[in-house]
Amino acid sequence: MNIHAQTLTERQILLCTCASLEAQGDLERLDPAIRKALDGGVTVNEIKEAFSQLYAYTGFPRSLNALGVLQKVLADRKAQGIKDSEGKPWARPAVWDNADIALKQGTEVQTQLSGRPFNYDFCPQDDYYLKSHLFGDIFAGDQLSAADRELVTVAALSSLKGVEPQLAAHKAGAVNMGNTREQVGELCRWLSANGYSQVDYAADANSGSWPKGNPNDAYARFFIGNSHLAPITPVNLSEGETSVASYSNVTFEPGCRNNWHIHHGAHQILICVSGRGWYQEWGKSAIALTPGMIVDIPEGVKHWHGAQKDSWFQHLTTHVATGANQSNEWLEPVTDEIYSEAGM
């Protein structure tokens, strides 16, 4: 299965693989990964930029070791007559010559990445280093886009233990810097599936911002496969005010789907937030679901929904009353034959 085909480019996957191995300090596996990246169109200067940036996250020793492997690989390939693309010529960033500009520019980058102004008043030294050096000096390089920089960072942090707060921040930052939530989720699952990640994203659908919740045991008999349920509580309500609707986030593991069922006295609304799924009404063809899609299911319509066979899927759900008594009529399971036909 090519898990990243619809969202991430092969170049991004190759670059992130190198970043992951740099973070792990796995120089033996890094050598062939660099060769594969170069063969796949990643430029020499892009790899240099990635390894240089990562010193801020993984330390100078691993950054320098990775650059040393790159240097040896390039020398070996040159001796073999292989001419690798240097890529865009490297140029000294102008902010390196003006600390005030670096601080101003870095503060702007940090604010965009964080989604809000961030001040680490507890330790002014680190606050300055982050703004002026990391997001100022380092992010001023033009070999990688801001979006690619964050993918590289997510790949590296996913490969380290004990950095969960920073990983969570940069997964959100990767979206703020131009990637889609789905791209970040696909990267995390790809790293896990291929043994690069310290986080088991294959067992945890919460690679985005939506909670996975607890096993959906109360309704397990109406599902094929495993699902999870997380109530979503509305916020910012005035004192004494109650929400007019209740919401839940339902997470389907790959291949999981609910039985055919009918809602009486209400129509159901699905808001797709993560992964890829299916929705099908009785007598009609299945519809592929992706994040951002909204399905308004009429009262009295027999239907089912769930995950595609090779992807987790999450949707928010709520019910809007139509006046009659509300109930949910559970019917027969969706057979493997019907489920398989959905992808044809």
N, C-alpha and C positions, 0 to 999 in steps of 0.2 A: 504494500500500500504506500502510495506517495502522499504522506500526510500533509505536506505543505504545498501541494501543487496549486491549490486555488488561491493562496494568499501570499506566501513567501516565495521569493525567487531563489533559484539554486545558488546564486552568488551570496545571498544573505545567509543561507544555511551553511555554506562552506566557511564564510567569515565567522559565524557564530560557533561553529565547531572548533575552529582554531582558538577562539576566545575561551571556550570551555576548558580546553586542554591546557592553555596557558594558566588559567586559574588553578587547575589541579596540580600544575607542575609536572605533568606527564609528558616529558620530553620525547620519550620513545614513540608514543602515538602522535605527538605533535608533528614530527618529521613528515610522515606520509600525509597527514592532514594538510600541511602547508603545500606539499606537492600537488595534492588534489585540488586545493583552492586555486593555485596558480594555473593549473590545467583548465580549471573551470571559469577562468576569466577574472578572478580577483587580482588586482594589481599589487605590485610590490609595495608601493607607497600606502595603499589601503591597509595592508597587513601591518606595516610599520606603525601607522597611525593607531590601529587598534591595540597593538601591544604596548605602545607608548602610553596611551590613555589609561590602560588597565593597571599601570603601576599605582594609580590613585586608589584602586579597589583591591588589588591583590599584592601590592608591595613591589619595590624595586627589584628584589632578587628574582622573582618569577618573570617580571617584565623583561629584565636583561637576559635571563636564560632563554626566553622565547625568542628574543631578537637574535641571540647567538645561534639558535637552531635555524632561524630564517637565513642568516648570513651563510651558514654552512650549506644549506640546501641550495641557495643561489649559486654558490661557488661550484658545487657539484653539477648542477644543471648547465652552468656555463661551460664547464669542461666537457659536457656531453654534447655541446653545440645547441643547447636549448636557449632561445632568446625570450626571456620573460618581459612582459610589459611593465615598465615603471609606473605608468599611469600619469596622472596630472603632475606636472613638475612641482616639487616642494618649494614653498616660499615662506620666509620668516613672517609670522603674524605681526602686524603693526602694533597690536596691544602689548607685545612683549617689551616695547620700548617706552610704555607709558602706564605706570601702575594705576593711576587714577582712572584711565579709560578701561583698563582691565577689570577694575573693581566695578565700575558702572555697568559695563557690558555683561560681566559675570552675574551681577545681581539680577539683571533683566532675564538672562537665560535661566537662572535658578528659579525665578518667579514663574516663568512659563512652564518649566518642567514640573514644579511642585503644584502648580495650579493656584498659588497664592504666595504672597511675600513670606519669606522664611528667615527668621533671625535666631541664631543660636546664642542667646545672651549668656547662657551658663558658661560658655567657653569662647570668649571673643577671638582667641587665636584661631580656633577651628572655623569659626564663622567667617573670618577673613580668608583663610586658606580655601574654603569651599567657594566663596564668591569670586575672589580675585584670581586664584590659581586654577582650581578645577574647572569651574564654569566660565572663567575668564580666559586664562592662558591656554589651557588644554582644549577647550571647546572652540577656540578661535581657529584651529586648524581646518583646512578646507578639503582634506582628503576624504572625509566621511561626512555624510549629511547628519543632522541632528537626530533624525529618525534611526539611521543605522547605528549611530553611536549608542543609543539607548538599547537597541537589540543586542549589541555586543556586550553591554553592561549587564543586561538581564541574563544573558548566557553565562557570563563569568560568575555572577552572584548565585545563580542556580546551581553552580558546581562547587560551591563552598558551604561548609556547615557553620551555623551560628550567626548568619547574617540575614535572618528572616525579615527584620524590620526594613533593612535597606533594600532587600529584594522586592518586598511589597511596594515600597515607594517608587522604585524604578520601573516596576511593571505598570504602575499608573503613569509614571513619567514618560514611558515609551509611547503611550497613547497621546499624551499631551504634546509630544514632540513630533507627531505626524503619522504614527502607526495606528492601525485599527485595533480594537480590543481583540478581534478574532485573530489577527496576525500574532499578537503577543501570546494568546492562548495556544495557537498552533505551534509556536516556537517552544513554549514550555513543554507541551506534550511530546513534541519531537525529541527534545533533549532527554526526557524521561524514557521514552520508548527505545532510544538508542544507547542508553546507559551512560549519558553524560551528566545527568542531573542528580543532585543530592535530595531533590524533592520528588516524591512519587506522584507526578501529575496524572498518571494513568489511573491511580486510585483516588484521586481528589479532583473533582470537576471544578473546584473553585479556583481556577487560574485567572479568573476575571474578578470583578468586584461583587458578584452576587453570591450569597451564602448557599452552601450545599445542603445544610440542614441535617436532619436525622433520618435513618431508614424509615421508609413509608410503610411501616408494619401494619397499620390499621387497614390499609387498602391493598396489601400485598397480593391478596387472592384475586384481585381484579387486574393484575399486571403480569405480563410475561417478562422476566428479567427483574433487575433491581432498580428501584427508584428511591428518591429522597425528598423530604418535604421541609421547607423553611418558611414559617409565617413571616410576612413583611408588615412591620408596624408603621403606620403613618406617623410623621413627626410634625412638630411646629403647630400642634392643635392648641387652641385656647383652652384655658382651664374649664373643665366640665364639658367640653365639646367631644363628641364621638365621631368617628369616621363614617361616612355614608356607605363605604364598601370595605370589605376585607380582601387582602391579597395574600397569595402564597407563591413561593418560587418552587417549582417542581423540577427536580433534576433526574434525568433518565440516563442510566449507563448505556454504553453502546449496545444496540439491538433491543433495548427495552421499549415496550409499548403497553398502553393500557387496552382493556377490552373494548369492544364496541359498546357504546352507551348512549343514552338519551337524557337530556336535561329537560325537566318539566317545570313550568312556572318561572323560568329564567333563561336568558341567553348567556353563554359563557364567552369571555374574552380572553384570548391568549396573546401575550406580548413576548415575542421571542428575544432572548437576551444573550444566549451563548450557544455555540456549537451548531449542529445541523440536525434537523428532524423531519418528520413527515406528519401531514394531516390529511385525512381522507373521510369523505362523506359516503354513505351507502349508495352504491350505484354510480359513483363518480371516480375519476382517476385521482391518485394521491398527489398532493402538492408538497414540494420540497420547502422546508422552512429554514430560514437563516436569521441571524440577529437583526432586529429592526422591523421585522414583519409583524403585523397585527392581524389576528384572525378573530372575527366576530361570528360565533356559532349560533345560528338561530335556535329558538326553542323548538323542541320536538324533532330535531334532526339527528339521525343515527350516525355516529362518527367514531373515530379513534385518532390518537396522536401519540407520538413517541420519538425516540432517537433513531437516526440512521445507524446502520450496522457497524460503521467504523468511526463513530463520533459520539461523544457525550452531547447532551442537549438539555438546555434549561429554558423554561418559559415562566413568566408570571401569569397567574390566572386569577380571575375574579368573576363573579356572577351578578348580573343585573336583573332584578326581579321584574316580571311582566304583569304581576297582579295576582296570579293564581298561587296555590300552595307549591312551594319548591320541593323538588325531589330529584334524585339521580337514579335512573334505571340502568343497572349494569346488565350487559348481555354477554354473548359468547366471546371467547378469545379470538384475537386476530391470528389466523393460521399462518404457518410459515410460508405457505404458497402465496397468500394475499400480501404478506409482508415483503416477500421477494419480488413480487410484481411491482411494488411501489418504486423500485429503483430502475425499472426497465423503461 
